[in-house]
Amino acid sequence: MNIWDWFYVQEALPYLYRGAVVTVQATLLGFAIALVLGLVFAIIRHAGGPLVSRAMAETVEFIRSTPLLLQVFFVYFVGPQFGIVIPAWIAGIGVLGIHYAAYCSEVYRAGIEAVDEGQWEASTALNLSPLRTWRVIILPQAIPPVVPGLGNYFIGMFKDTPILAAIAILEMLQRAKNFGAENYRYIEAITMAGIFYLVFSLVASAIVQAVGYWLNRRYHLT
């Protein structure tokens, strides 16, 4: 038997395409949640009172300290026992987003704490509202430097999407495995899936670098 057969590559491509669409959708939607929710976590932790800040810190640490797969299982399989029934797609995307929001919040927090204290004092002296201070003064300085860190989690989320197969979401790797099981040929499908993951990661890395460069130029931080 040939080690590599291009016939099976052609046969596997439609499987991989359908799985790739699911993988990309899950990554983009999940990371959109992570970006927004992570920023909310970071702002609450910084701007909240001692009790609120402490509670948020413990929540973030709890999410970061438990496995993503366990969280997916808990929401999808344990939730119905308490009357909480969530469709697999929503549960998977939601858990991905919340899990990575905890990590993104730490990246945001590092950027916020790196802003010079004088910026906060100047905002107070100018009698700017808290909302305007965050929107105009703090975040434009805090976010651009941490874009590479956020980008790392974006790529990491993409590589974690195979976990969604545990709740019957057929992303790319699971479809490659199914193709191999049906045709008794794993090498072509699995190899092509690996190549796709590599290409996507390289493209995503280039995009992240471009966004970081653009933000730094826009806010004159370079």
N, C-alpha and C positions, 0 to 999 in steps of 0.2 A: 504494500500500500504506500502511495506517495505521502511524504511528510506534509507537503503543501499542495493544495489543489485549488486552482483559480475558479473552478466551477462552483465550489462551495463558498468561495468569497462572494461571487455574484448572487448566489442563493441567500446568503446571510445578510446582504446589504439592506433589503427591505425591512427585515427584523430590526437591524441596528438603527435604521433611520427612525422607525416608530419609537424605539426606545430612547434615541437621542433627543427627540422632540420632548418627551416626558422629562428627561434629565435636565435639559436646558430650562424648560418651564419651571420645574421644581427649584432649580438653583436661582433663577432670576426672581421668582416670587418670594421664595424663602429669604433671600438676601435683602430684598426690599423691606420685608418685615424687620429683619435684623438691624438694618441701618436706622430705621425710624425708631423702633423700640429701644435699641441700644442707646441712642441719643437721649431718649426720654429717661431711661435708667440713670444715665450719667448726670443729667441735669438735676433730677430729683436727689441723687446722692450728694451733689455738690450744694444745691440751693435749699434743700430741706433742712428742717431742724434736726437736732441730735438724734431723736428717736426715729424719725423718718429716714434719715441718712443711714442709721445703723440697720434698720429693717431692710432697706434696699440693698445694703452691702451683704447682709446675710442671705437674701434672696438670690442675688447674683452668684454668690459663692456656692449655694446649694445647687443651682442649675449647672454651674461649671464643674461641680464635683461628682455629678451622677452621669452615667453613660447615656449617650444619645439614644442608643437602641432600647435601653430600659425605659426612657421617657416615652418613646414611641409606643412600646408595648403597653405601658401604663395608661396612656391616654386612650388608645384604641381598644384594648382588651379589658382593662379594669374599669374604665369610665362607664360602660353600659351597666355594670353592676350597681352603680349609683344613679342610674337613670340618665346618664350623659352619653348619648349616642352621636358620634361624629363620623361623617363619611371618611373613608380612608384617605382620599386626596387632601381634604381640608385638614385632617389630623396630621398627616405627614408634613405638609407645608407649614402648618402652624408650629409644630414641634421643632422643625428645622429652624424656623425663624426665631423662636423664643430661645432655643439653645444657643444659637450664634449671637443673638442680641446680648446675652450675658458677656460673651467674649468681646463683642464690639464696644460695649459700654466701658470696659476697662481701657480700650484704646482711646475712646473719646475722652475718658477721664484724664488720661496722661496728657492729651493735648490741651485740655482745659486748665489743668494745673500748671502747664508750662507757660501760660499767658502771664505776662509780668503783672505783679500786684498793682503797679501804678496805673494800669488800664482800668482796673476796678475802681480805684480811687478817683481817677479822672471822670469816670462815668457818674459816680456819686456827686462829684463837685459840679458837674454839668446838669444835675438833676434829671438824668435820663431814667425812664421807667425800666424796671427789670427786664421786660420783654424786649425793649429797644436795645438795652445793654447787651443782652445775649445775641440778638439778631444782627446788630450792626457792629458791635465792638469785639465780643468774645469769640463767637463761632467762626467768623471769617479768619481769625488768627489761629484758632485751635484746630480746625479741621484739616486744612491743606497739609500740614506736616505729618498727619497720621494716616493719610490716604494709603501709603504702602502697607501699613499694618492692617487696615481694613481690607485691602486687596488680597492679602494672604488668607484671610478668613473666607473671602469670596471663592478663591480657588479651593480652599479646604472644604467648603460646603459642597462644591461640585463633586469632589471626590468622595463625599459622604452620602451622596444620594442613593447608592446601592442599598443602604440600610432600609430604604422605603420598600424594598421587595419583601421585607418581613411582614408587611401588612397588605401584600398583594398588589402593590403598585409596580407595574412592569416597566421599570426604567431600562436603560441600555444594557447594563451588565447582566441583568436577569434574563432579558430576551436573548442575549448571546448564549447564556447557559441553557436556556430552553431549546435554542436551535441546535446546540451541540448534543443535547439529550435525544432530540428527535431524529437527528441524522448520524449520530455516533461520530461526529466530527467536531471537536472542540477547538482545535488549534486555529482554524481560520477565523471563526467568530470571535473568540476571546482575543486573538491578536489584533483584529481590526478594532475591537472595542478599546483596547489599550492604546492604539494609535490615536483614536478619536479623543480619548482623555488627554493624551499628551498634547495634541494640537490645540484643543480648547484651552488647556492650562497656559500654553505659550501665548495664545491670542489674548486671553484674559489678562495675563501679566503685562503685555504690551499696552493694553487699554488702560490698565491701572496706572502705569507709568505716565501715559499721555495725560490722563485726567489730573494726576498729581502735578505734573509740569504746568498744565493750563491753570490750575487753581493758584499755584505759587506765583505765576506771572500775573494773573488777574488781581491778586491782592498784594502784589509787589513784595513777596516774601523771599525772593531769590536775589 
